[in-house]
Every structure is written in structure tokens, then in C-alpha cells.
Amino acid sequence: MDRAVYSEPRPCGCCFIIPTHMLERLSTSGNRDMAATAARTLRINNSLQAFRAQLNTGAPPPATPVRPGLRRQAFNCNGTEDMPGDLARSENDPPAADAAVNQAFDNAGTSWNFYKQIFGRESVDDHGRTLVSSVHYSQGYDNAFWNGQQMVYGDGDGQIFQNFTGSLDVIAHELTHGVTQFTAQLPYHDQSGALNESMSDVFGSMVKQWANGQTVDQADWLIGANIFTADFKGHALRDMANPGTAYDDPMLGKDQQPGHMKDYVQTQDDNGGVHINSGIPNKAFVIAAKAIGGRSWEVIGKVWYVTLTERLTSSADFEKCARETISVARDLYPSDPSIAARIAQAWIDVGVLAAGDAMVASLATGAAAAPAVTAAAPALAGTASPAKASGPKTPAPAKAKKRVAHHRVKPQPPNQPPQ
Ligand SMILES: [Zn+2]
């Protein structure tokens, strides 16, 4: 079989949690130490992008056997740029002496367990790939990233950014780039890139909510709330519920994320604004999640997961994603059309779909709703959270019968509203 079939198209270079435009702002902030650190981080990022382009990182051939079970390795770069570094902890090892090693290791495990228990997924590639993390990368390095093969974490400059390994949503965000790489392969530029970023934020936040046993109303919907020092003027890297309000800092500038298509940012920076315009699909997800209620991974998370792993392809834009989430909601919940309707309304609220859209209108009249073939919606693979004792009770979902990963839905032809 031709390897090229599995290696093209490449979804992204390196998927960094801190976007280039923020580092460029820091590099011209006037603070000499910060400027030097940010400039060095940018130089390293550029060389990593060039190296990443040489890697074969497509989906595994279908014949590759699945290796069930969690496998992790954490390496210590000890302040160098040699990757992966020295092996510091493997699966079944006791905790290491280094806190960052254990944080990266433990948070990767929580993310793996979320995907396994909720969606039946075997690691990022669904074939049991070992989760590899490297910590203490470079000196004062202001970033964390997925390089197509593993996760890498710097220690931050100590003035704006502190370490990145203590943030579960950041680690789950990076791991989700791996899931996207092995499924939808969303190209890392413009709207497809913003969708790539949004999927990482959506599942990053979902993993944190699952670990904390939070409902959609208890969730903070913040990404990277604990990667900053006390001097930072803001509350997070991104605010999914209120895009554009995460920070207003004299050195980093102001959060540029829009929450509506009328404010879509046309830019050459940030690969066409992948970390900026992701605010629009992020907000649509939060609006829909709150309208549906309960816990995000129980209903809407399943819709987004099937959309990402079975419906979207490298040509997807915001509108395609909107239509597929509505279509998936109809397929997964034929007896409850309100779920598809609430998702449609969320996409209208952020300006991706128009209120007069034919697909949306059919939801209102029920004309295109699929006939109810089962009394209950398909069940999730797992619904409990590790911290389910905390937080209020939500309606109990139907008992698990099948894994989401096995609930295949037929892909729709591109550019056609699903029937
Ligand atoms: Zn990212």
C-alpha cells in the first residue's frame, strides 16, 4: 500500500498552545528579558515547524493491529532542545522525583481515560499509540505543543507564563490535536485550522469538566487558566463562553477572539487566525451545551466527537461543521429533535448559519426529522466522572450498550445538507 495515502494531507505543523502573535507581541513589549525569551521561543518554533514537515504523521494503515491499554512515557529534556530527552517515567513506574514529569504523565493518563471511558477510543490514533511527553524543554520556553508524534512542554519564562504541565485542559488540548490528526486531518490554517483549534479547546475543557465532575453550568469554560503567573492581567488564555475577554495585558495585548461571524478576523497572522477565529465555534459549543444542559460529555460531547472522528474531512469549514453537528445529533438522538434544534440555534447565534436556512427551518417544522426508531437515545460508553460525588446530579443517561466508536454513521457527501 502506498504510504502517501496515509500521510497526506498534513493537518498542521506543530500545534502550539501559545500562538505566534502573542509571542511576537511579547518580543516587542519593551521588557528586555521577556523580549529575549519570546524571541528565542519564536525561533525554536520556526525550526520545529520545519522539522515537523518532514514527519510522516498520517493515520495508521487500517490493517495495523489495535493494542488495547494505556501506555505512557515521560521524558526530561533537562533544559535542552534534545528530544525526547531522558526517560523519566514509564507505565507502572512509581512517581518520579520531578513534579513536571508527574504532572505531564498524570494529565496524559486522565485524558486517555476520558477518551477511552466516554468514547471507547484507544489513544490518539485509536490503535493504542503510546502517549509520549517531554518536559523541561529548552530554557524559559513559553509554549507547549503537539509535534505530530508527542507532547512537549516548556517551563515558561516565569514572568508571564509558568509551567504548562499543571494544566489538564492544556494537556487534553494538545492530545486532541493528535486525535484530529488521525481523524478529520483538519488543515492548520484559516477556518479548517480554527476548527482544529476549537476541537482541541472543546475536548480540553470537556476532559477538565469530566475530571472535576462539573455540569455545563459549573464549568469555567477557560483554557489555560493556570499557566500564567500572578502578574498576568487576565483570567486565562481563552474564554470559550466569552471570547475576547480572557486577558488585557500590557505585555500580551488584548484577547482578539471574536464570538460571532460578523467579527471574523481576516489576518495573515496565526496561520489565518486559527487561535483567534476558533472563538466562534467555541462559543457555539458553549451555547449549545448550556441549552442542552447536564454534563458536556453525556450528549453534546458525543455529537462533537462523532462529527470530528467520522464526518469532518480536510475540506471542512465552519458551515460544514455546523451542518454535520446537526446531522449527527439527528442520527444519534432521533427521539429527541430538540438536541439538533438547540445545536442549530447555537450556530445561528454565532452567525455561522442563518435563521432562514433550509436545514434549520426543517428542524422547526420537523419535516426532515428522522422517524424515531428507538425509545431512547444511544447510550454513551461511559457516563461517570472520576469526581462524580461532587456537583449536582444530572438526569441519568440510558445504560451503556455500545461504544460511540462503534456507532458509525454514514458520511454525507460534501456541500450537501444531510437529509
Ligand atoms: Zn492548539
Residues whose N, C-alpha, C, O or C-beta is under 5 A from the ligand:
A	BS01	ZN	C15 F16 I17 E197 S200
